[in-house]
């Protein structure tokens, strides 16, 4: 009789295990969730937010030059004749590392100033690109702000801290 009871117990345990296993297999065969809207796991270096002005484009960077409030000290300040007067015609950035990069488009730039880092700025004017090096704690006049009489409107394309 004990053998019969142990056989029934073993058969019952096998039936329970089979039922639980079948349920697990059934759920594994269901259609996976659609995660096509999930962000990619690979960094694409696009700028993480919108520009504060409609005519400025913040394109991509390494995260070491970020948009900042112009009231903050120790930053990069870009003066443009095409920015709103209530902003003081400025857009400002904060550098957080010695080797920062930001690709952007700021139209009609006339002056670029940097506080804590030496800076390399790529600008273009009438289809000709040039790089302007600015020492730590200094400023450079560019485009029509250069005062040379031949200055043409310039677009700021890139900032690099060095």
Backbone as ProteinMPNN parsed JSONL, in Angstrom:
{"seq_chain_A": "XXXXXXXXXXXXXXXXXXXXXXXXXXXXXXXXXXXXXXXXXXXXXXXXXXXXXXXXXXXXXXXXXXXXXXXXXXXXXXXXXXXXXXXXXXXXXXXXXXXXXXXXXXXXXXXXXXXXXXXXXXXXXXXXXXXXXXXXXXXXXXXXXXXXXXXXXXXXXXXXXX", "coords_chain_A": {"N_chain_A": [[0.804, -1.173, 0.0], [1.964, 1.216, 0.702], [3.717, 1.534, -1.387], [1.964, 2.013, -3.47], [0.82, 4.45, -2.705], [3.072, 6.125, -2.776], [3.588, 6.001, -5.506], [1.316, 7.261, -6.55], [1.684, 9.799, -5.438], [4.101, 10.575, -6.668], [3.241, 10.577, -9.321], [1.376, 12.623, -9.204], [3.008, 14.839, -8.567], [4.54, 14.953, -10.892], [2.544, 15.601, -12.737], [1.796, 18.159, -11.829], [4.217, 19.557, -12.23], [4.411, 19.34, -15.007], [2.186, 20.795, -15.804], [2.793, 23.412, -14.85], [5.147, 23.85, -16.274], [4.192, 23.8, -18.915], [2.654, 26.105, -18.935], [4.63, 28.025, -18.656], [6.057, 27.623, -21.005], [4.081, 28.328, -22.82], [3.789, 31.072, -22.323], [6.285, 31.916, -23.119], [6.161, 31.612, -25.81], [4.6, 33.675, -26.697], [4.015, 36.791, -28.459], [6.7, 39.074, -28.618], [7.084, 42.203, -26.839], [6.624, 45.337, -28.51], [9.341, 47.286, -28.981], [10.272, 49.299, -30.578], [10.247, 52.027, -30.341], [12.026, 52.574, -28.39], [14.982, 54.232, -27.167], [18.179, 54.207, -28.864], [20.896, 52.127, -27.807], [23.393, 52.993, -28.243], [25.526, 55.765, -28.118], [24.859, 58.674, -29.946], [25.761, 61.222, -30.032], [24.167, 63.479, -30.5], [22.911, 66.73, -29.746], [21.466, 67.214, -26.55], [19.097, 68.733, -26.255], [16.743, 71.385, -27.122], [17.642, 74.438, -28.862], [17.734, 77.738, -27.437], [16.833, 79.767, -29.064], [15.105, 80.299, -32.129], [16.616, 80.552, -34.505], [19.037, 79.392, -34.04], [21.007, 76.477, -34.073], [21.709, 73.617, -32.267], [23.724, 71.029, -32.683], [25.479, 68.616, -32.315], [27.627, 67.044, -29.913], [30.158, 66.35, -27.407], [29.315, 66.464, -24.832], [30.822, 68.01, -23.121], [30.681, 70.697, -23.548], [28.132, 72.686, -22.834], [24.883, 74.223, -23.111], [24.242, 77.249, -21.375], [23.205, 79.488, -18.743], [23.531, 82.912, -19.258], [24.11, 84.498, -17.089], [25.823, 83.168, -15.475], [29.132, 82.795, -14.308], [32.46, 82.05, -15.659], [32.485, 80.875, -18.388], [31.607, 80.339, -21.887], [30.884, 82.804, -24.182], [28.851, 83.871, -26.801], [28.367, 86.356, -29.085], [25.88, 87.676, -31.115], [24.393, 89.368, -33.837], [21.946, 88.505, -34.637], [20.509, 87.471, -32.547], [17.98, 87.671, -29.958], [17.392, 90.908, -28.572], [16.714, 91.136, -25.863], [18.153, 89.096, -24.721], [20.566, 90.149, -24.634], [21.811, 89.892, -26.978], [23.226, 87.533, -26.88], [24.361, 84.122, -26.584], [25.136, 81.543, -24.389], [27.579, 79.199, -23.12], [28.743, 76.482, -21.119], [31.77, 75.097, -20.296], [32.853, 71.893, -19.39], [35.074, 70.403, -19.328], [38.51, 69.904, -20.334], [38.79, 69.111, -22.986], [36.533, 69.684, -24.946], [33.718, 69.508, -27.241], [31.481, 70.948, -29.569], [29.148, 71.016, -32.091], [27.417, 73.393, -33.921], [25.121, 75.944, -35.086], [25.23, 79.262, -35.298], [23.999, 82.222, -36.369], [25.386, 85.215, -37.909], [27.533, 85.988, -36.144], [29.509, 88.053, -34.055], [31.349, 88.281, -32.027], [33.314, 86.287, -29.809], [33.814, 84.985, -26.637], [35.841, 83.594, -24.062], [36.27, 82.108, -20.829], [37.524, 80.188, -18.836], [38.862, 78.282, -20.388], [41.056, 77.67, -23.14], [40.064, 78.211, -26.491], [38.866, 76.983, -29.586], [37.35, 78.095, -32.444], [35.276, 77.391, -35.132], [34.362, 79.081, -37.962], [32.286, 80.265, -40.662], [32.183, 82.282, -43.539], [30.65, 83.703, -46.217], [30.972, 81.28, -47.661], [33.582, 80.528, -47.101], [35.551, 78.831, -44.842], [37.058, 79.177, -41.621], [39.319, 78.839, -38.841], [39.329, 80.131, -35.628], [41.453, 80.852, -33.052], [41.217, 81.252, -29.589], [42.522, 82.566, -26.711], [42.635, 81.468, -23.269], [40.527, 83.258, -21.127], [40.15, 85.378, -22.864], [38.923, 87.233, -25.774], [37.572, 87.237, -29.119], [36.971, 89.114, -32.01], [34.847, 88.598, -34.723], [33.664, 88.091, -38.13], [31.398, 90.65, -39.1], [32.013, 92.07, -36.877], [34.727, 92.256, -36.735], [35.91, 94.618, -37.451], [37.567, 95.322, -39.539], [36.693, 96.451, -41.843], [36.34, 94.897, -44.034], [34.902, 92.866, -43.056], [32.524, 90.322, -43.139], [29.207, 88.932, -42.646], [29.268, 86.225, -40.361], [28.97, 82.72, -39.654], [28.883, 80.758, -36.816], [30.185, 77.573, -36.48], [31.384, 75.56, -34.973], [32.643, 74.732, -31.748], [35.48, 74.211, -29.763], [37.068, 73.217, -26.84], [40.351, 73.568, -25.656]], "CA_chain_A": [[0.0, 0.0, 0.0], [2.866, 2.358, 0.742], [4.252, 1.716, -2.736], [0.911, 2.589, -4.281], [0.694, 5.856, -2.305], [4.226, 6.87, -3.276], [3.431, 6.115, -6.963], [0.318, 8.303, -6.791], [2.323, 11.068, -5.08], [5.056, 10.872, -7.736], [2.465, 10.907, -10.521], [0.778, 13.938, -8.959], [4.071, 15.84, -8.684], [4.878, 15.045, -12.322], [1.438, 16.312, -13.385], [1.909, 19.569, -11.44], [5.386, 20.102, -12.918], [4.081, 19.43, -16.433], [1.239, 21.904, -15.964], [3.542, 24.653, -14.675], [6.074, 23.96, -17.406], [3.43, 24.131, -20.125], [2.287, 27.515, -18.82], [5.84, 28.809, -18.905], [6.328, 27.526, -22.443], [3.056, 29.078, -23.541], [4.092, 32.492, -22.218], [7.512, 32.179, -23.866], [5.847, 31.622, -27.232], [3.799, 34.845, -27.056], [4.697, 37.81, -29.249], [7.432, 40.001, -27.752], [6.606, 43.587, -26.839], [7.224, 46.22, -29.526], [10.191, 48.3, -28.363], [10.888, 50.07, -31.655], [10.339, 53.426, -29.927], [13.065, 52.706, -27.364], [16.174, 54.906, -27.684], [19.287, 53.29, -29.134], [21.831, 51.956, -26.699], [24.667, 53.543, -28.667], [25.541, 57.23, -28.105], [24.999, 59.261, -31.28], [26.345, 62.541, -29.789], [23.301, 64.6, -30.823], [22.755, 67.607, -28.595], [20.328, 66.676, -25.811], [17.961, 69.612, -26.028], [16.554, 72.412, -28.149], [18.301, 75.726, -28.693], [16.793, 78.696, -26.866], [16.379, 80.69, -30.103], [14.716, 79.57, -33.332], [17.6, 80.617, -35.587], [20.258, 78.725, -33.572], [20.921, 75.015, -34.078], [22.688, 72.872, -31.478], [23.691, 69.796, -33.461], [26.064, 67.451, -31.643], [28.798, 67.335, -29.087], [30.598, 65.264, -26.529], [28.8, 66.691, -23.483], [31.731, 68.846, -22.334], [30.283, 72.086, -23.768], [26.676, 72.646, -22.708], [24.164, 75.48, -23.049], [24.29, 77.77, -20.015], [22.633, 80.8, -18.48], [24.578, 83.922, -19.433], [24.409, 85.136, -15.811], [26.809, 82.341, -14.783], [30.527, 83.105, -14.645], [33.306, 80.952, -16.136], [31.784, 80.275, -19.5], [31.852, 80.778, -23.258], [29.815, 83.705, -24.578], [28.832, 84.135, -28.238], [27.565, 87.535, -29.379], [25.37, 87.631, -32.483], [23.428, 90.407, -34.16], [20.674, 87.864, -34.957], [19.87, 86.938, -31.343], [17.078, 88.679, -29.39], [18.015, 91.97, -27.787], [16.506, 90.9, -24.425], [19.199, 88.176, -24.26], [21.843, 90.855, -24.766], [22.35, 89.366, -28.238], [24.202, 86.497, -26.517], [24.062, 82.756, -26.191], [26.281, 81.165, -23.567], [27.859, 77.779, -22.927], [29.63, 76.159, -19.997], [32.681, 73.99, -20.584], [33.044, 71.056, -18.205], [36.293, 69.62, -19.469], [39.549, 70.515, -21.145], [38.681, 68.722, -24.393], [35.119, 69.651, -25.277], [33.357, 69.71, -28.645], [30.078, 71.203, -29.856], [28.812, 71.475, -33.444], [26.242, 74.241, -33.806], [25.0, 76.992, -36.092], [24.782, 80.543, -34.759], [24.188, 83.164, -37.469], [25.817, 86.603, -37.741], [28.35, 86.102, -34.931], [30.462, 89.154, -34.148], [32.369, 88.191, -30.97], [33.315, 85.054, -29.013], [34.642, 85.171, -25.446], [35.982, 82.402, -23.227], [36.831, 82.423, -19.517], [38.431, 79.231, -18.188], [39.515, 77.353, -21.306], [41.401, 78.123, -24.488], [38.957, 77.818, -27.345], [39.021, 77.006, -31.036], [36.018, 78.285, -33.012], [35.229, 77.299, -36.592], [33.327, 79.935, -38.52], [32.256, 80.351, -42.114], [31.683, 83.542, -44.048], [30.575, 83.683, -47.679], [31.46, 80.007, -48.184], [34.976, 80.279, -46.712], [35.66, 78.457, -43.431], [38.33, 79.436, -40.947], [39.343, 78.526, -37.424], [39.82, 81.233, -34.812], [41.916, 80.392, -31.743], [40.989, 82.267, -28.565], [43.235, 82.19, -25.49], [41.884, 81.439, -22.007], [40.286, 84.583, -20.568], [40.221, 86.388, -23.924], [37.811, 87.294, -26.718], [37.948, 87.513, -30.511], [35.932, 89.675, -32.864], [34.78, 87.868, -35.996], [32.625, 88.561, -39.041], [31.309, 92.104, -39.211], [32.567, 92.637, -35.651], [36.187, 92.289, -36.771], [36.341, 96.006, -37.566], [38.569, 95.515, -40.587], [36.069, 97.074, -42.999], [35.998, 93.847, -44.997], [34.209, 91.808, -42.325], [31.233, 89.882, -43.656], [28.506, 88.109, -41.662], [29.882, 84.911, -40.133], [28.185, 81.717, -38.943], [29.682, 79.9, -35.941], [29.875, 76.172, -36.786], [31.975, 74.576, -34.064], [33.437, 75.175, -30.605], [36.322, 73.172, -29.137], [37.962, 73.666, -25.774], [41.667, 72.93, -25.808]], "C_chain_A": [[0.859, 1.254, 0.0], [3.445, 2.621, -0.629], [3.215, 2.391, -3.621], [0.749, 4.075, -3.977], [1.859, 6.673, -2.845], [4.157, 7.015, -4.792], [2.422, 7.211, -7.304], [0.894, 9.683, -6.486], [3.302, 11.495, -6.175], [4.317, 11.272, -9.008], [1.835, 12.281, -10.385], [1.805, 15.051, -9.109], [4.486, 16.034, -10.147], [3.796, 15.825, -13.061], [1.503, 17.807, -13.073], [3.074, 20.229, -12.177], [5.106, 20.282, -14.402], [3.142, 20.6, -16.687], [1.953, 23.243, -15.838], [4.5, 24.88, -15.828], [5.36, 24.339, -18.677], [3.02, 25.588, -20.104], [3.472, 28.416, -19.11], [6.181, 28.797, -20.379], [5.327, 28.336, -23.233], [3.358, 30.569, -23.477], [5.365, 32.845, -22.976], [7.249, 32.258, -25.351], [5.036, 32.843, -27.641], [4.657, 35.881, -27.783], [5.429, 38.779, -28.327], [6.871, 41.411, -27.877], [7.338, 44.39, -27.908], [8.03, 47.293, -28.808], [10.907, 49.125, -29.423], [11.029, 51.541, -31.292], [11.413, 53.642, -28.862], [14.296, 53.396, -27.957], [17.294, 53.901, -27.935], [20.245, 53.232, -27.942], [23.2, 52.539, -27.021], [24.561, 55.055, -28.687], [25.74, 57.757, -29.512], [25.511, 60.701, -31.221], [25.475, 63.699, -30.26], [23.103, 65.422, -29.565], [21.454, 67.26, -27.879], [19.149, 67.617, -25.591], [17.859, 70.67, -27.105], [17.349, 73.671, -27.83], [17.286, 76.733, -28.161], [16.231, 79.684, -27.886], [16.132, 79.908, -31.378], [15.755, 79.556, -34.436], [18.953, 80.008, -35.2], [20.023, 77.222, -33.61], [22.051, 74.45, -33.234], [22.648, 71.456, -32.031], [24.217, 68.582, -32.718], [27.29, 67.877, -30.858], [29.134, 66.161, -28.209], [30.136, 65.441, -25.089], [29.689, 67.553, -22.618], [31.552, 70.331, -22.607], [28.76, 72.076, -23.83], [26.107, 74.058, -22.639], [24.097, 75.945, -21.599], [23.548, 79.097, -19.936], [23.768, 81.825, -18.568], [24.922, 84.658, -18.137], [25.48, 84.378, -15.028], [28.214, 82.739, -15.233], [31.22, 81.871, -15.201], [32.66, 80.204, -17.293], [32.291, 80.786, -20.843], [30.644, 81.618, -23.657], [29.952, 84.021, -26.063], [27.864, 85.289, -28.48], [27.176, 87.517, -30.85], [24.352, 88.746, -32.687], [22.054, 89.817, -34.459], [20.01, 87.202, -33.75], [19.016, 88.033, -30.717], [17.81, 89.666, -28.481], [17.854, 91.733, -26.286], [17.5, 89.89, -23.858], [20.555, 88.868, -24.26], [22.554, 90.429, -26.033], [23.375, 88.264, -27.997], [23.549, 85.14, -26.335], [25.316, 82.258, -25.485], [26.363, 79.65, -23.367], [28.811, 77.628, -21.752], [30.464, 74.963, -20.404], [32.919, 73.216, -19.304], [34.286, 70.191, -18.301], [37.252, 70.287, -20.423], [39.474, 70.17, -22.619], [37.221, 68.565, -24.764], [34.884, 69.952, -26.745], [31.862, 69.96, -28.756], [29.954, 71.711, -31.284], [27.489, 72.217, -33.337], [26.167, 75.171, -35.006], [24.409, 78.217, -35.412], [25.047, 81.583, -35.845], [24.721, 84.52, -37.006], [26.576, 86.848, -36.436], [29.355, 87.242, -35.111], [31.571, 89.085, -33.087], [32.192, 86.89, -30.193], [34.283, 85.272, -27.851], [34.684, 83.868, -24.658], [36.649, 82.779, -21.915], [37.904, 81.434, -19.087], [39.184, 78.306, -19.115], [39.931, 78.081, -22.579], [40.367, 77.51, -25.424], [39.358, 77.911, -28.807], [37.612, 77.068, -31.617], [36.11, 78.219, -34.528], [34.062, 78.143, -37.071], [33.37, 79.863, -40.043], [31.647, 81.691, -42.501], [31.783, 83.518, -45.563], [31.236, 82.443, -48.281], [32.896, 79.666, -47.827], [35.015, 80.0, -45.205], [37.024, 78.819, -42.891], [38.194, 79.071, -39.48], [39.989, 79.693, -36.685], [40.201, 80.654, -33.457], [41.795, 81.542, -30.753], [41.631, 81.772, -27.275], [42.291, 82.211, -24.287], [41.752, 82.871, -21.476], [40.3, 85.698, -21.596], [38.975, 86.332, -24.799], [38.36, 87.568, -28.107], [36.738, 88.074, -31.241], [36.0, 88.971, -34.209], [33.691, 88.481, -36.862], [32.611, 90.068, -39.132], [31.842, 92.8, -37.968], [34.067, 92.779, -35.679], [36.738, 93.692, -36.965], [37.356, 96.265, -38.66], [37.991, 96.23, -41.8], [35.695, 96.053, -44.054], [35.259, 92.698, -44.325], [32.827, 91.546, -42.889], [30.53, 89.065, -42.579], [29.108, 86.702, -41.581], [28.928, 84.018, -39.36], [29.149, 80.875, -38.113], [29.23, 78.462, -36.146], [30.336, 75.19, -35.714], [32.733, 75.288, -32.953], [34.21, 73.981, -30.081], [37.13, 73.811, -28.023], [39.249, 72.881, -25.897], [42.489, 73.095, -24.548]], "O_chain_A": [[0.511, 2.247, -0.639], [3.65, 3.773, -1.013], [3.556, 3.25, -4.434], [0.562, 4.876, -4.893], [1.663, 7.791, -3.322], [4.608, 8.026, -5.332], [2.637, 7.994, -8.229], [0.615, 10.639, -7.209], [3.322, 12.663, -6.563], [4.727, 12.206, -9.697], [1.768, 13.028, -11.361], [1.517, 16.089, -9.706], [4.75, 17.156, -10.578], [4.113, 16.635, -13.931], [1.286, 18.633, -13.96], [2.933, 21.337, -12.693], [5.524, 21.278, -14.993], [3.29, 21.315, -17.678], [1.727, 24.131, -16.661], [4.64, 26.007, -16.304], [5.883, 25.136, -19.454], [3.033, 26.248, -21.144], [3.323, 29.46, -19.745], [6.55, 29.824, -20.948], [5.692, 28.97, -24.223], [3.2, 31.268, -24.478], [5.505, 33.979, -23.434], [8.009, 32.889, -26.085], [4.799, 33.036, -28.833], [5.886, 35.836, -27.717], [4.847, 39.26, -27.354], [6.264, 41.766, -28.887], [8.516, 44.158, -28.178], [7.46, 48.124, -28.1], [12.021, 49.598, -29.197], [11.855, 52.239, -31.881], [11.679, 54.78, -28.475], [14.623, 53.173, -29.122], [17.349, 52.857, -27.285], [20.369, 54.189, -27.177], [24.076, 52.573, -26.156], [23.59, 55.589, -29.226], [26.672, 57.348, -30.204], [25.678, 61.334, -32.263], [25.983, 64.81, -30.411], [23.121, 64.891, -28.455], [20.436, 67.035, -28.534], [18.271, 67.301, -24.789], [18.776, 70.838, -27.909], [17.685, 73.933, -26.675], [16.09, 76.589, -28.415], [15.25, 80.371, -27.6], [16.858, 78.962, -31.681], [15.773, 78.624, -35.24], [19.912, 80.105, -35.965], [18.955, 76.749, -33.221], [23.219, 74.766, -33.46], [21.649, 70.755, -31.869], [23.481, 67.616, -32.512], [27.895, 68.92, -31.11], [28.486, 65.116, -28.255], [30.517, 64.661, -24.216], [29.34, 67.811, -21.465], [32.204, 71.154, -21.963], [28.17, 71.528, -24.761], [26.772, 74.979, -22.166], [23.916, 75.131, -20.694], [23.3, 79.744, -20.954], [24.844, 81.613, -18.008], [25.923, 85.372, -18.087], [25.991, 84.885, -14.029], [28.442, 82.99, -16.416], [30.649, 80.781, -15.216], [32.331, 79.024, -17.171], [33.255, 81.548, -20.925], [29.504, 81.185, -23.485], [31.028, 84.391, -26.53], [26.687, 85.21, -28.126], [28.028, 87.362, -31.725], [23.544, 89.028, -31.802], [21.078, 90.564, -34.53], [19.048, 86.451, -33.912], [19.296, 89.215, -30.92], [18.717, 89.302, -27.733], [18.743, 92.082, -25.509], [17.68, 89.824, -22.642], [21.572, 88.258, -23.928], [23.769, 90.588, -26.15], [24.286, 88.072, -28.802], [22.374, 85.021, -25.987], [26.431, 82.524, -25.933], [25.364, 78.934, -23.435], [29.583, 78.534, -21.436], [29.927, 73.933, -20.811], [33.159, 73.807, -18.251], [34.52, 69.338, -17.445], [36.859, 71.133, -21.226], [40.052, 70.886, -23.437], [36.722, 67.446, -24.884], [35.718, 70.563, -27.414], [31.064, 69.273, -28.118], [30.572, 72.711, -31.651], [26.543, 71.718, -32.726], [27.065, 75.176, -35.848], [23.248, 78.219, -35.003], [26.202, 81.808, -36.209], [24.528, 84.916, -35.857], [26.29, 87.802, -35.714], [29.97, 87.383, -36.167], [32.603, 89.742, -33.221], [31.07, 86.447, -29.95], [35.424, 85.689, -28.05], [33.698, 83.134, -24.592], [37.5, 83.668, -21.883], [39.074, 81.801, -18.983], [40.082, 77.598, -18.661], [39.243, 78.994, -23.038], [39.859, 76.417, -25.172], [40.099, 78.809, -29.207], [36.777, 76.211, -31.329], [36.927, 78.91, -35.137], [32.923, 77.952, -36.647], [34.37, 79.45, -40.63], [30.71, 82.168, -41.862], [32.864, 83.337, -46.124], [31.959, 82.531, -49.273], [33.385, 78.606, -48.218], [34.572, 80.818, -44.399], [38.024, 78.775, -43.608], [37.087, 79.003, -38.944], [41.054, 80.177, -37.067], [39.373, 80.036, -32.787], [42.215, 82.664, -31.035], [41.317, 80.68, -26.802], [41.27, 82.899, -24.302], [42.738, 83.602, -21.387], [40.45, 86.864, -21.229], [38.092, 85.499, -24.596], [39.474, 88.07, -28.257], [35.624, 87.569, -31.105], [37.081, 88.773, -34.764], [32.893, 89.292, -36.391], [33.66, 90.703, -39.228], [32.098, 94.004, -38.0], [34.647, 93.354, -34.758], [37.909, 93.939, -36.677], [37.953, 97.341, -38.697], [38.742, 96.584, -42.708], [34.824, 96.312, -44.884], [35.015, 91.667, -44.952], [32.048, 92.478, -43.088], [31.193, 88.55, -41.679], [29.414, 86.08, -42.598], [28.169, 84.49, -38.515], [30.122, 80.339, -38.644], [28.047, 78.152, -36.007], [29.753, 74.117, -35.558], [33.38, 76.31, -33.181], [33.674, 72.879, -29.967], [37.796, 74.825, -28.231], [39.244, 71.689, -26.201], [43.625, 72.625, -24.486]]}, "name": "protein", "num_of_chains": 1, "seq": "XXXXXXXXXXXXXXXXXXXXXXXXXXXXXXXXXXXXXXXXXXXXXXXXXXXXXXXXXXXXXXXXXXXXXXXXXXXXXXXXXXXXXXXXXXXXXXXXXXXXXXXXXXXXXXXXXXXXXXXXXXXXXXXXXXXXXXXXXXXXXXXXXXXXXXXXXXXXXXXXXX"}
